[in-house]
Amino acid sequence: MADLDARDIPVDPLSRERLSASQLDYRVVDVTDPVQLRGFARADARGFLDKEPDDDAIRLMGEMMALRRNIGVYAPGIELPVATVDSWVTPMTVPGGPGAHVDMWAISIVTVAATHRRRGIARNLLEGELRAAAAAGVPIAGLTATEATIYGRYGFGPAIPVAHLRVDARRAGGIRLPVTDALPTVEYLEPEALRTALDEVHERARLSRAGDVPGWPLRWLRMAGLTPGDERSRAVRGVRAVDADGVTRGVLAYTLDMLPDEFGADLAIRHLDAETPEALRALWAFALNHDLIRTVHADLRPLDDPLPWLVADQRAVQTTVHDHGWLRILDVPAALAARAYRTPVDLVLRVTDPLGLAEGSWRLRVDAEGDAVVEAASDAPDVELGVDALSSLYLGGVSAIALRAAGRISASAGAAASIQDAFGSAAAPALTIWY
């Protein structure tokens, strides 16, 4: 499955038929055609409220899109697509040790023009992606959502909550780290070196963080402030944490926003990755101990980020939890068998699915080693839940006990506790990028 190329998968015939009935052309976009590429890029910018892309921005986007399956919906007489979506197959880290992963159908650039809403276009885009992924044998789909009320109807569940941290740097009292041989050295980076470090550290760090996925070149160009036309590019700075062997173990890209009423600034973290606790502590210390900083802002932090335990005054750290990574299981046996579990369990799960893709009853048996066998079952279910709830539970970042209390799963208290114990992970899942 790792060799599956989403670009080889044709458009979903049912969505094509439905949209054709409304005189809409649902098709794969040929991004090697400059006219089609420009139209797709302009529609993307329009959908996400960005400014009109220039030639350099379109060229860079084309390099990214060339590696993905890009679909546009076209109305008669309109050059730009009235809706867009793109997708690719990527490994997502799952519980089970470094390198454990499941192949995921990543969905991005979902837009519908304001002129063509309420016509079933978004429904056919999303359902078409899910049917295409399922037909190709991909066990799970994922996305990051700008709006939280759209995707549940398609079976997605919020599975990777993250924290936005706002720190009053002056009240926090700084971070004091013991001076030892294990303390990394923090060094400034030039923009191109920052781009390289962001890429390399993330690729290593994500292997031990359930929920994370690989980045791509345009992502790191943007984070390093190297994309043409980016008005914030000259404000981007970067540092790395280097261990005693000279290996880069952490990287931080940030900007400084000058305060209008005093000589000082707010520090906004664009991306923070670390593969060791020592590197993470060193980078947090750099940000919080920086001279003339009033507040530090960071988003997409895992819920167990140690920052509150590093500062003198925990009340200086304001934590806002929000949904970020959404998952949608397509193949229950394949998805559940791809990850490891913390405790043994033997339960029958009855899963409902509005699209029928993951519908069925399944017996989940987990042995003492944490390995799972999942088979179709005819026994009475121990747990009844929708595919959205199962998808939320998948990485252990959402509580089965909380979902039962909310009426999202039907199970005894003991069954919910068994799921919580088995699905839970020692570290909170994380997704440190948007896609």
N, C-alpha and C positions, 0 to 999 in steps of 0.2 A: 504493500500500500504506500510505502514511503516514496516510491517512484511515480505515483499517480500525478499526472499533470492536469490541473483543472481546465487548462486551455483545450484539452482534447475532448471535453464533455460538451455535447451540443445543448442548445437551449431546450428547456422543458416544453414538450409538445402541448401539454394541456394549457399552460400559461400562454403560449403562442396562439393557440386556437381562441382562447377567451379574449385576448387583446385584439386579435384580428377582427373579431366580431364588432369591435368598436372602432374599426379602421385605424388601428394602431399597429405599427410594425415593431415586433419584439425580436431583437437579433443581436448576435455577437458583433461587437465593434472591431473593425480592423484598424488597430492603432498604428500600423505601418503606413496608412493613408493619412497624409497631413491634414486633410479636410476633416476626416472623421475624428482624428486625435484632437484637433483644435475644438471641435464641437463638444466632445466629451469633457475636455478640460474646462471649457467655459460653463458647461452645465454643472459640473462639480463645484466650481467657484460660486455660481449663482445659488446652488442648494445650500451651501454652508456660509453664505453671506460674506464671502471673500471678494476682494476687488478683482477686476478683470485681469486674467493672467496675461503676462507678456510672453514674447517668444521664448525667452530663457526658461521661464516657469513651465511652459508647455513642453519644452524639450525634456526637462527633468522629469516631469510627470509621465511623459511617454516612455522614458527608460524604466520607470517603475511599473507602469501598466503593461509593458511588453512581457512581463513575467506573470501576468494575471489573466483571468478570464473576465473580460469586460463586456457588459451588456447594456444596450441602450434601447429605449422605447421611443419611436419616432411617430410624430403626427404628420398628416399630409400637409405639404407646403411649408414645413418648419425645418430649418437646417439643423438646429441644435436638438439633441434628444430631450424629450420632456420628462424623462426619468432615467436614472442610471443605477447600476450596481456593479461591483466587481468582487472577485473571489479567488482564492487560491488554497491549496492544501498545505498545511504547516504542522509541525509537531508541537503539541502542547504538553508541557511537563505535568506529570501526575504523581501522586504519592507512590513510592516504591523505590526510592533511592535515586542518586544522580543518574540522569539519562533516561529514566523511565518516562514514557510518553505515549500519547494517543494521537493518531492523525486527526486533525480538525479541519473542517471546511470553514475558513475564515471569510467573513462577509464584510464588505466595506463600501463606502461611497454610495450609500442608499439615499437617493434624492428623487423627489417628484416636484416638478415645477408648480408654482402657486396657481398657474393658469389651468392645471389639469388635475386638481385634487378631486376627491370623492367620485372617482371613476373606476375604482378597483385596481388601479395600477400598482400601488404599493403591495396590496395583497398578492397580486400575481408575481411581482418581483420576488417577494420573500418566499412564497410557497414554491415558486419555480426553482429557487436556489436550493431549498430543502429537498425537493423531489429529485433534483439533479444529483445532489450529494449522496442521497440515500441510494439512488440507482447505481452510482459509481462505487458503492460499498464503503463510504466514509462514515465512521460510527458516530460522529458528533460534529455539530456546527457551533460557531461562536461569533460574537460581535461585541463591540463597545458602542454604547447608545448615547446619543445626545439628548434623547427624550426617553423617559422611563415608562411611558404608558403605551408604547406602540407594540412591543415585541412579545408580550405575554400571550396574546391571542394566537400566535404562531407556534406556541410550545416552548419558547425560550423562558428561562428562569434566571434571575440575578444570582450568580454563583461566586463571584469574587468581589466582595465589598472591599473598599479601600478607604483610607483616611486622608483628609486634607488637614494639614497641621499649620497653625498660625502661632508663632512664638513671639512673645514680647521679650526681645533679646536682653533688654536692660533688666527687666524683672527676673529673668531666668537665672541670672548670676553666673553665666558662663559655664563651661565644661572643663573640669580639671582631670587630666589623664595622667596616670603614673608614668614616669619616664623609665621605660624598660627597653631591652633589646627588641622586643616584639612590637614596639610602637612604630607604625609606619611613618615615613616622611611624606609631607604634603608639598607638592610642587605645582607651580603654575604651568599651563600648557598653552601653546600657540593654537589657533583655530584648527589647522589641519591635523595636528597631533591630538587635539581634543576629539575630533571626529573619529580618528582611529581608536582611541582609548574607549570611547563610548561603545563602539561596535564590539571590540574584543572583550571588554569586561562583561558587557551584557550577555554575550554569547556563552561565556563560562558560567556567570552567576545564574542564568535562567535554568540551568540544568538541575539545580537543587531547589527550585522554587515552584511548587505546584501552581499551575495556572498561567505561567509565563510562556511566551512564544518568542521566536527569533524576530529581530528587527530587520530593516532593509536599508540600503544605502541612502535613499532620500530622507528617511527618518533621521539618520545621524547627521546628515548635512544640515538639516533644519535645526536640530538641537545644538549644533556647533556654530550656528549663525553663518553658514556658508552658502545659503540659497540666495540667488539673485532676487533683488526687489524686496527682500525682507527688511523692513524698516527697523527692526530690533537687532539686526545682525551685528552692528558695531557695538552694541551694549552687552553681547554675550562674552562671558569669561569662563574659564575652566581650570580645574585643578585635578590632580590625581593623587592617590595614596599609594606609596611604593614601599614594599616590604624590604627586609634586610638583604634579600637576594636580588634586589633591583627589579622585581616583578610588579607591574601595576595591578593592584588588588581592588581598587575602587576609583570611581571617577564622578565628578560633580560639575555640571554645567549650570550657570546661573546668570542672572542679570541684576543690576543695581538701579533702582528708581530713586532719583534724588528727591529729598523732601523740600517742599516749597517754603517752609517756615523756619528751617534751621539747617545747619551744615551737617548733613547725615543722609542716610538712604535706607530704603527697604530692600532686602535681598530676596529675590524670587528664584527658587530652584526650578530649573527646566527639566533636569533629569539627574537622578542620583542612583548609582548602582554600586554595590560592594559585594565581593564574594567571601569576605571574612569579617567577623565581628570587629576585629581590630581596625580594619579599613573603614568600616562604617562609623565607628566611634571617632576616628581621626577626622573624617569629613564633616561629621556633625560639629565637632569642636571647631573646625575651621570656620564654619558658617556662624555659629553662635558666639564665638570669641572675636569675630571680625570687628575692627574698630569702626565706630560711627554708624553702627547698624541699629535701627529702631525695631524692626520686625523682620522675621524670617518666615517665608511662606513655602510650603512644599505640598504637592498633591501626589496621588497615586502611591501613597505609602502603605505597606501592609499593616494590618490592625495590631500586630505585635511589635511594631517598630519600638526600639528601646529608648527613643529620645526622652520621654517623660522621666525615665530613671537615670538619665545622664545629667540633668540640670539640677541646680540647688532648689528651685521653686517649681514644683510640678504644675502649679496653677498658672504659670506663665505659658503653658502649652495648651492651646485650645484645639480640640480634636473634633472634626466633623466627619462622620462616616457617611459614605454614599455608595450607591451601586456603581459598578464599573464593568466588570466582565460578565457577559451573559452567555449561557450555554444552552444548547438544545440537543438532547440525545436523539439519535436517529436509529441506532441499533443497540438495544439494551444489552444483549449478551456480550457483544464485542466491547462496548464501552465499559461495562462493569468489570469485565475480566482483564482489562488493560491496566488497572491500578491495583495497588496493594492495600491491605486493610490492617487496622491496629489490633483488632480482636476477632476471634472466631464468631461466626454468626450463621444461622440457618433459617432463612425466612422466605416465604412466598410473597412476591410483590405483584399486585394487580395494577397495571399501568394503563391509563386512558390517554388517548392522543387525538386531538381534533383533526389531524390529517391522516391518522391511521398508520403512520410510519413506525411507531414504537409501541403500538397497541398490543396488549397480551398479558399473560401471567407468566412469571419467571421465578424459579427457585434460585436464590443466591446462597451458595454454600462457601464459606470461607474457612480455611483450615488454620491450624495453630501457627503456620508460617506466614499467614496473611495473604495467601494465594486464593483466588476465587474460581469457582466453576459456576456457570450460569446456564440453566436449561429451562426449556418450556415446561410449564407445570399445569396440572389439572386440579390440584388440591385447593381447598378453600384458602383464600389469601390471608396472610397475617397483616399485611399493609396494603391499603388502597390509596393511590395518589395519581395525580396528573403527571404527564411527562415534564411539565414545567417545574413541578416541585422536585421530581427526581433529579432533574438537571441542576437545580439549585443545590441539592445535597451532594452532588457528585464529587467535589473536591474537598469536602469537609469544612468549607467556610461558612456554611449556613446550618443552624441548629435544627435537627429533627424534632426536638422537644418543642422549640418555638413554633415550627410549622404545624405540629399537632395542636398546640394551644390555639393557633390561628384558624384551625379548621381546614388547613391546606392538605393534610394527610389524615387518613382514617386508620388508626392503629391503637392498640393498648399502650398504656404508659410504658410497660416493659419492652414492647417491640420498638417503640420510638427510642427508648434509651439504648437498646441494642444497636440500632442504626447509628445513633450518635456516637457510641463507643467505637464501632467498627469503621465508620466513614471518617471520623475525626483524624486530624493530622497534628503532629507535634508542633509544626510551624504553620502560621496562617498562610493560606494561598495568597499569591500576589500576581498582579499584572501591571508592570511598570511602564507600559506604553499604551497609546491609543492605536486602534487600527480600523 
